[in-house]
Amino acid sequence: MTLNTKPNISGPDEFYADLIQCHDGLSDDESAAFNARLVLLLANHVGDRAVLSRALVAAKAPRRS
């Protein structure tokens, strides 16, 4: 399996709104803990260790404009 970095979310604006709503009312620490739980849940769903390793490298790389 390869890492898909192209837009692939159905209803991306709605997903983003849901994500932001989940953070509403959380402290910075609670928000960070929520993000960690979400990352681990999604990583478990992906399951492919090679893909997850590529995702870690991609996320750490400087953002391109």
Backbone as a chain_set.jsonl record, in Angstrom:
{"seq": "MTLNTKPNISGPDEFYADLIQCHDGLSDDESAAFNARLVLLLANHVGDRAVLSRALVAAKAPRRS", "coords": {"N": [[0.856, -1.172, 0.0], [0.516, 2.232, -0.766], [1.318, 5.54, 0.406], [-1.233, 7.804, 0.383], [-1.342, 11.038, -0.539], [-2.939, 12.795, -1.761], [-5.954, 14.821, -2.002], [-8.583, 13.161, -0.378], [-10.818, 12.911, 1.161], [-14.178, 12.558, 1.767], [-16.416, 15.178, 1.747], [-14.687, 17.289, 2.884], [-14.748, 19.861, 4.119], [-16.836, 19.63, 5.936], [-15.825, 17.592, 7.532], [-13.615, 18.924, 8.622], [-14.929, 20.928, 10.093], [-16.254, 19.298, 11.961], [-14.003, 18.242, 13.27], [-12.848, 20.55, 14.407], [-14.953, 21.238, 16.089], [-14.829, 19.151, 17.925], [-12.671, 19.93, 19.426], [-13.574, 22.116, 20.735], [-13.892, 23.884, 23.699], [-11.953, 22.43, 25.01], [-8.989, 22.241, 26.998], [-5.555, 23.207, 26.292], [-3.913, 20.982, 26.856], [-5.838, 18.914, 26.949], [-6.744, 19.048, 24.323], [-4.408, 18.334, 22.922], [-4.176, 15.701, 23.857], [-6.519, 14.607, 22.802], [-5.908, 14.826, 20.047], [-3.737, 13.039, 19.948], [-5.004, 10.604, 20.605], [-6.737, 10.397, 18.419], [-4.922, 10.239, 16.256], [-3.687, 7.776, 16.889], [-5.887, 6.021, 16.721], [-6.535, 6.292, 13.98], [-4.118, 5.441, 12.856], [-4.116, 2.78, 13.693], [-6.284, 1.917, 12.192], [-5.297, 2.175, 9.567], [-3.065, 0.456, 9.68], [-0.895, -0.635, 8.156], [2.431, -0.888, 8.553], [4.585, 0.112, 7.015], [3.384, 2.115, 5.468], [2.567, 3.803, 7.524], [5.075, 4.567, 8.508], [6.025, 6.033, 6.291], [4.164, 8.076, 6.387], [4.838, 9.333, 8.793], [7.364, 10.375, 8.139], [6.596, 12.106, 6.046], [4.923, 13.879, 7.418], [6.708, 15.114, 9.107], [8.397, 16.497, 7.44], [9.364, 19.693, 6.103], [6.788, 22.035, 5.372], [5.569, 22.599, 2.104], [5.086, 25.471, 0.067]], "CA": [[0.0, 0.0, 0.0], [1.281, 3.478, -0.798], [0.753, 6.658, 1.164], [-2.012, 8.708, -0.459], [-1.281, 12.415, -0.048], [-3.887, 13.59, -2.556], [-7.247, 14.97, -1.314], [-9.285, 11.883, -0.437], [-11.84, 12.907, 2.204], [-15.51, 12.95, 1.34], [-16.895, 16.28, 2.577], [-13.574, 17.764, 3.707], [-15.128, 21.017, 4.94], [-17.653, 19.127, 7.032], [-14.92, 16.89, 8.439], [-12.83, 19.93, 9.346], [-15.83, 21.532, 11.077], [-16.428, 18.309, 13.033], [-12.747, 18.175, 14.002], [-12.741, 21.766, 15.218], [-15.978, 21.156, 17.128], [-14.346, 18.233, 18.956], [-11.699, 20.651, 20.251], [-14.255, 23.223, 21.404], [-13.988, 23.785, 25.14], [-10.857, 21.665, 25.585], [-7.753, 22.949, 27.317], [-4.475, 22.835, 25.375], [-3.514, 19.609, 27.171], [-6.923, 18.03, 26.516], [-6.732, 19.079, 22.863], [-3.268, 17.524, 22.502], [-4.521, 14.309, 24.151], [-7.511, 14.221, 21.791], [-5.186, 14.628, 18.791], [-2.953, 11.807, 20.068], [-5.932, 9.467, 20.504], [-7.226, 10.337, 17.038], [-3.817, 9.726, 15.434], [-3.515, 6.351, 17.156], [-7.038, 5.313, 16.148], [-6.393, 6.261, 12.522], [-2.959, 4.592, 12.554], [-4.587, 1.41, 13.846], [-7.152, 1.63, 11.054], [-4.425, 1.985, 8.402], [-2.462, -0.818, 10.007], [0.294, -0.978, 7.385], [3.552, -0.209, 9.21], [5.375, 0.845, 6.019], [2.626, 3.335, 5.149], [2.647, 4.67, 8.697], [6.429, 5.133, 8.529], [6.075, 7.084, 5.26], [3.35, 9.197, 6.866], [5.634, 10.037, 9.803], [8.38, 11.146, 7.409], [5.912, 13.183, 5.311], [4.411, 14.871, 8.378], [7.837, 15.823, 9.714], [9.056, 17.306, 6.418], [8.884, 21.085, 6.032], [5.643, 22.256, 4.466], [5.833, 23.311, 0.849], [4.053, 26.488, -0.215]], "C": [[0.904, 1.237, 0.0], [0.564, 4.54, 0.017], [0.051, 7.599, 0.196], [-1.971, 10.101, 0.15], [-2.167, 13.353, -0.855], [-5.188, 13.747, -1.755], [-8.095, 13.708, -1.497], [-10.401, 11.795, 0.597], [-13.165, 13.369, 1.599], [-16.017, 14.045, 2.292], [-15.802, 16.858, 3.462], [-13.927, 18.951, 4.603], [-15.955, 20.587, 6.148], [-16.788, 18.376, 8.043], [-14.115, 17.882, 9.272], [-13.689, 20.596, 10.423], [-16.066, 20.579, 12.255], [-15.178, 18.223, 13.902], [-12.583, 19.375, 14.926], [-13.751, 21.732, 16.366], [-15.545, 20.218, 18.259], [-13.358, 18.91, 19.901], [-12.347, 21.777, 21.067], [-14.371, 22.951, 22.904], [-12.872, 22.986, 25.8], [-9.69, 22.583, 25.94], [-6.695, 22.54, 26.292], [-4.041, 21.395, 25.607], [-4.573, 18.609, 26.721], [-6.977, 17.939, 24.991], [-5.59, 18.221, 22.316], [-3.551, 16.036, 22.738], [-5.55, 13.783, 23.155], [-6.809, 13.931, 20.468], [-4.386, 13.333, 18.823], [-3.851, 10.582, 19.938], [-6.434, 9.298, 19.077], [-6.153, 9.773, 16.114], [-3.652, 8.223, 15.644], [-4.678, 5.517, 16.628], [-6.915, 5.194, 14.632], [-5.206, 5.397, 12.094], [-3.348, 3.123, 12.672], [-5.458, 1.003, 12.663], [-6.322, 1.372, 9.796], [-3.694, 0.648, 8.539], [-1.158, -1.175, 9.317], [1.485, -0.182, 7.91], [4.4, 0.592, 8.233], [4.682, 2.156, 5.637], [2.702, 4.308, 6.313], [4.025, 5.303, 8.818], [6.574, 6.246, 7.497], [5.268, 8.309, 5.692], [4.109, 10.003, 7.921], [6.682, 10.919, 9.128], [7.733, 12.338, 6.697], [5.431, 14.28, 6.26], [5.531, 15.692, 8.983], [8.541, 16.758, 8.731], [8.511, 18.731, 6.427], [7.738, 21.201, 5.024], [6.083, 23.012, 3.238], [4.732, 24.323, 0.617], [3.348, 26.224, -1.496]], "O": [[1.926, 1.273, 0.685], [-0.635, 4.446, 0.28], [0.681, 8.134, -0.717], [-2.507, 10.321, 1.237], [-2.144, 14.567, -0.65], [-5.496, 12.901, -0.916], [-8.301, 13.244, -2.618], [-10.883, 10.699, 0.882], [-13.249, 14.44, 0.996], [-16.041, 13.848, 3.507], [-15.971, 16.914, 4.68], [-13.447, 19.032, 5.733], [-15.789, 21.118, 7.246], [-16.982, 18.5, 9.253], [-13.952, 17.703, 10.479], [-13.225, 20.805, 11.544], [-16.077, 21.007, 13.409], [-15.275, 18.141, 15.127], [-12.221, 19.224, 16.093], [-13.442, 22.148, 17.483], [-15.86, 20.466, 19.423], [-13.225, 18.503, 21.055], [-11.728, 22.32, 21.982], [-14.886, 21.913, 23.319], [-12.841, 22.872, 27.025], [-9.44, 23.578, 25.26], [-6.921, 21.62, 25.506], [-3.823, 20.658, 24.645], [-4.237, 17.562, 26.166], [-7.229, 16.869, 24.439], [-5.779, 17.469, 21.36], [-3.2, 15.202, 21.904], [-5.459, 12.638, 22.714], [-7.078, 12.911, 19.834], [-4.357, 12.602, 17.833], [-3.504, 9.628, 19.242], [-6.542, 8.175, 18.585], [-6.445, 8.919, 15.277], [-3.495, 7.477, 14.678], [-4.463, 4.41, 16.134], [-7.159, 4.128, 14.065], [-5.279, 4.699, 11.083], [-2.951, 2.309, 11.838], [-5.376, -0.129, 12.188], [-6.618, 0.446, 9.041], [-3.709, -0.179, 7.628], [-0.381, -1.96, 9.86], [1.552, 1.035, 7.742], [4.893, 1.661, 8.593], [5.338, 3.188, 5.501], [2.883, 5.508, 6.109], [4.131, 6.469, 9.197], [7.172, 7.283, 7.782], [5.646, 9.443, 5.397], [4.026, 11.231, 7.936], [6.862, 12.077, 9.506], [8.26, 13.45, 6.739], [5.521, 15.467, 5.943], [5.324, 16.853, 9.338], [9.207, 17.706, 9.147], [7.337, 18.95, 6.723], [7.733, 20.553, 3.978], [6.873, 23.952, 3.32], [3.571, 24.065, 0.933], [2.455, 26.981, -1.878]]}, "num_chains": 1, "name": "protein.A"}
